Amino acid sequence: METLGVIVMDHYYSEKPKSEIAEHRFRYEIKGIELEFISVSGVFGFSEKIDKATRLLIENYRPSGAGNFVLDMGCGIGPVSLYIKSRYPHLQITAVDINERAVLYTEKNAQLNNLSIEVMKSDLYSKLEGRLYGDILSNPPIAAGKALNTRLIHDARDHLLKNGALWLVAYHNKGGETLKRIMHEAFGNVEDIEKKGGIRVYRSVWKGSE
């Protein structure tokens, strides 16, 4: 396990983190799959383990079957993308983040684990025009505010295949309840896939525009 550098705090949803680079290198197992990661200052998940909410999302994800293309929105250092690619190698994964450092380290972690995924910088769906996915997954940045997360949810409808699903994870009493309500408003349906330790995994299915 390695720790390098000096930490200066950034918002993890900053486009260009200013903090000096600091890294943790660690291995972590979820559902029998062990991967290696380098986490970095200025990016969500700067730790020596995968956070509980992201882990719960990974553990409970099942492909919708609507299509083989999957979007990891706000990928951080890439755990959602990389565990899903390891577990479901036939899926084509796209990982996006507005944070340039997140994009760089997701690419590094994919290489570290010999996994092939697409990684790009994008402010939500801005670089994804015309792209459709079977599933969109996110551990959304609650601290970035309601307006941004409302866009994340509502605009997902323009990027899901019919019967595709939006999967979000959050602490229910720390913004998750609001996310769930917005998901229902946008999709007309939402369900709790899992509840654990105050965290919930929510899923809405896109039935297509009328």
C-alpha positions as a printed NumPy array, in Angstrom:
array([[  0.   ,   0.   ,   0.   ],
       [  1.492,   3.347,  -0.982],
       [  0.717,   6.926,   0.038],
       [  2.456,   9.785,  -1.737],
       [  2.327,  13.595,  -1.741],
       [  0.527,  16.324,   0.178],
       [ -3.253,  16.76 ,   0.222],
       [ -5.042,  20.05 ,  -0.525],
       [ -8.836,  19.778,  -0.596],
       [-10.757,  20.134,  -3.876],
       [-14.396,  19.469,  -4.642],
       [-14.318,  16.071,  -6.342],
       [-16.651,  17.469,  -9.01 ],
       [-14.164,  20.248,  -9.88 ],
       [-13.215,  20.233, -13.533],
       [ -9.534,  20.934, -12.903],
       [ -8.422,  19.947,  -9.378],
       [ -5.704,  22.212,  -7.983],
       [ -4.525,  19.973,  -5.15 ],
       [ -1.075,  18.489,  -5.219],
       [ -1.135,  14.875,  -6.351],
       [ -1.366,  12.311,  -3.562],
       [ -2.078,   8.638,  -4.213],
       [ -3.143,   5.463,  -2.456],
       [ -2.565,   2.114,  -4.15 ],
       [ -4.682,  -0.807,  -2.958],
       [ -6.428,  -4.034,  -3.908],
       [-10.124,  -4.559,  -3.174],
       [-12.526,  -7.472,  -3.616],
       [-16.243,  -7.282,  -4.43 ],
       [-18.286, -10.444,  -5.048],
       [-15.174, -12.541,  -5.591],
       [-13.517, -10.122,  -8.026],
       [-10.302,  -8.511,  -6.777],
       [ -9.025,  -5.454,  -8.629],
       [ -6.156,  -3.065,  -8.078],
       [ -6.668,   0.694,  -7.867],
       [ -4.765,   3.918,  -7.536],
       [ -6.915,   6.554,  -5.842],
       [ -5.895,  10.194,  -6.013],
       [ -6.482,  13.475,  -4.189],
       [ -9.072,  15.748,  -5.763],
       [-11.178,  12.798,  -6.973],
       [-14.081,  11.091,  -5.203],
       [-12.942,   7.912,  -3.496],
       [ -9.518,   9.089,  -2.301],
       [ -9.047,   6.242,   0.133],
       [ -7.597,   2.757,   0.469],
       [-10.939,   1.07 ,  -0.189],
       [-14.104,   1.435,  -2.259],
       [-16.752,   3.476,  -0.449],
       [-19.828,   1.705,   0.929],
       [-22.364,   3.316,  -1.403],
       [-20.399,   2.53 ,  -4.567],
       [-19.849,  -1.01 ,  -3.333],
       [-23.595,  -1.5  ,  -2.754],
       [-24.345,  -0.26 ,  -6.273],
       [-21.798,  -2.657,  -7.799],
       [-23.029,  -5.608,  -5.741],
       [-26.659,  -5.128,  -6.771],
       [-26.336,  -4.18 , -10.434],
       [-27.871,  -6.552, -12.95 ],
       [-27.909,  -5.669, -16.669],
       [-31.33 ,  -4.55 , -17.862],
       [-30.946,  -6.543, -21.068],
       [-32.041,  -3.533, -23.122],
       [-28.604,  -3.212, -24.712],
       [-24.937,  -4.022, -24.173],
       [-23.801,  -0.402, -23.776],
       [-23.469,   0.851, -20.189],
       [-22.694,   4.376, -18.972],
       [-20.892,   5.1  , -15.69 ],
       [-21.78 ,   8.732, -14.968],
       [-19.321,  10.468, -12.636],
       [-16.841,   7.605, -12.66 ],
       [-14.342,   8.863, -10.063],
       [-11.399,   6.43 , -10.15 ],
       [-13.49 ,   3.897, -12.092],
       [-14.665,   1.157,  -9.716],
       [-18.208,   0.851, -11.105],
       [-16.968,   0.517, -14.669],
       [-14.145,  -1.867, -13.867],
       [-16.045,  -4.286, -11.634],
       [-18.95 ,  -4.412, -14.092],
       [-16.577,  -5.03 , -17.001],
       [-14.88 ,  -7.803, -15.008],
       [-18.181,  -9.447, -14.129],
       [-19.92 ,  -8.902, -17.47 ],
       [-17.141,  -8.853, -20.112],
       [-19.634,  -8.656, -23.008],
       [-20.823,  -5.211, -21.912],
       [-19.333,  -2.123, -23.56 ],
       [-18.63 ,   0.372, -20.794],
       [-18.27 ,   4.137, -21.126],
       [-16.98 ,   5.996, -18.049],
       [-17.344,   9.783, -17.91 ],
       [-16.478,  12.497, -15.398],
       [-16.118,  16.276, -15.546],
       [-12.987,  15.97 , -13.397],
       [ -9.885,  15.683, -15.595],
       [ -7.973,  13.857, -12.888],
       [-10.788,  11.325, -12.524],
       [-10.631,  10.592, -16.252],
       [ -6.851,  10.107, -16.096],
       [ -6.984,   7.764, -13.107],
       [ -9.886,   5.722, -14.454],
       [ -7.744,   5.151, -17.548],
       [ -4.784,   4.205, -15.342],
       [ -6.879,   1.775, -13.311],
       [ -8.309,   0.157, -16.44 ],
       [ -4.764,  -0.412, -17.7  ],
       [ -3.672,  -1.666, -14.295],
       [ -6.344,  -4.391, -14.473],
       [ -6.032,  -5.092, -18.219],
       [ -9.639,  -4.073, -18.799],
       [-10.862,  -2.343, -21.944],
       [-13.378,   0.465, -21.37 ],
       [-14.018,   3.856, -22.975],
       [-13.17 ,   6.829, -20.751],
       [-13.936,  10.463, -21.559],
       [-14.313,  13.878, -19.98 ],
       [-17.891,  15.112, -20.127],
       [-20.061,  17.52 , -18.158],
       [-22.927,  15.086, -17.559],
       [-24.16 ,  14.078, -21.04 ],
       [-22.628,  16.994, -23.   ],
       [-20.221,  14.787, -25.002],
       [-22.68 ,  11.926, -25.442],
       [-25.13 ,  13.349, -27.978],
       [-26.93 ,  10.59 , -29.87 ],
       [-25.565,   7.802, -27.675],
       [-27.986,   5.306, -26.132],
       [-27.341,   2.861, -23.306],
       [-28.978,  -0.169, -21.77 ],
       [-28.063,   1.066, -18.304],
       [-26.785,   4.272, -16.727],
       [-25.225,   4.022, -13.269],
       [-24.136,   6.746, -10.875],
       [-23.164,   7.454,  -7.309],
       [-24.252,  11.056,  -7.859],
       [-22.513,  14.109,  -6.371],
       [-25.135,  15.133,  -3.816],
       [-22.937,  18.037,  -2.697],
       [-23.052,  19.511,  -6.222],
       [-26.677,  20.472,  -5.61 ],
       [-30.22 ,  19.56 ,  -6.584],
       [-30.149,  21.3  ,  -9.985],
       [-27.238,  19.23 , -11.282],
       [-28.68 ,  15.963, -10.014],
       [-32.085,  16.801, -11.476],
       [-30.38 ,  17.214, -14.869],
       [-28.541,  13.931, -14.396],
       [-31.864,  12.14 , -13.841],
       [-34.089,  13.9  , -16.387],
       [-31.511,  13.882, -19.191],
       [-30.873,  10.174, -18.678],
       [-34.138,   9.562, -20.53 ],
       [-32.527,  10.874, -23.737],
       [-29.699,   8.348, -23.416],
       [-31.516,   5.147, -22.47 ],
       [-32.804,   2.494, -24.809],
       [-36.4  ,   1.437, -24.255],
       [-36.561,  -0.728, -21.108],
       [-33.103,   0.488, -20.114],
       [-32.557,   1.544, -16.516],
       [-31.085,   4.378, -14.483],
       [-29.364,   3.15 , -11.311],
       [-28.474,   5.59 ,  -8.528],
       [-27.106,   5.017,  -5.041],
       [-27.238,   7.419,  -2.097],
       [-27.743,   7.705,   1.633],
       [-31.53 ,   7.932,   1.801],
       [-31.618,  10.572,   4.547],
       [-28.804,  12.635,   3.017],
       [-30.305,  13.461,  -0.35 ],
       [-31.368,  10.039,  -1.552],
       [-35.035,  10.567,  -0.736],
       [-35.027,  13.64 ,  -3.   ],
       [-33.278,  11.73 ,  -5.794],
       [-35.884,   8.988,  -5.551],
       [-38.72 ,  11.502,  -5.873],
       [-37.096,  13.122,  -8.925],
       [-36.573,   9.695, -10.513],
       [-40.267,   8.94 , -10.106],
       [-41.221,  12.312, -11.59 ],
       [-38.946,  11.745, -14.6  ],
       [-39.638,   8.054, -15.287],
       [-43.015,   7.371, -13.722],
       [-41.475,   4.544, -11.708],
       [-38.719,   3.915,  -9.185],
       [-37.904,   1.031,  -6.878],
       [-35.522,   0.373,  -4.018],
       [-33.276,  -2.444,  -5.209],
       [-31.362,  -2.691,  -1.921],
       [-31.233,  -1.014,   1.483],
       [-28.227,  -1.298,   3.789],
       [-26.782,   0.921,   6.5  ],
       [-28.871,   3.91 ,   5.461],
       [-27.813,   3.52 ,   1.825],
       [-30.257,   2.663,  -0.938],
       [-29.862,   1.602,  -4.531],
       [-32.654,   3.082,  -6.671],
       [-33.645,   1.975, -10.173],
       [-35.986,   3.568, -12.709],
       [-36.848,   1.908, -16.032],
       [-37.341,   3.964, -19.191],
       [-40.519,   2.83 , -20.933],
       [-39.979,   5.104, -23.905],
       [-41.557,   8.404, -24.866],
       [-45.241,   8.3  , -25.673]])
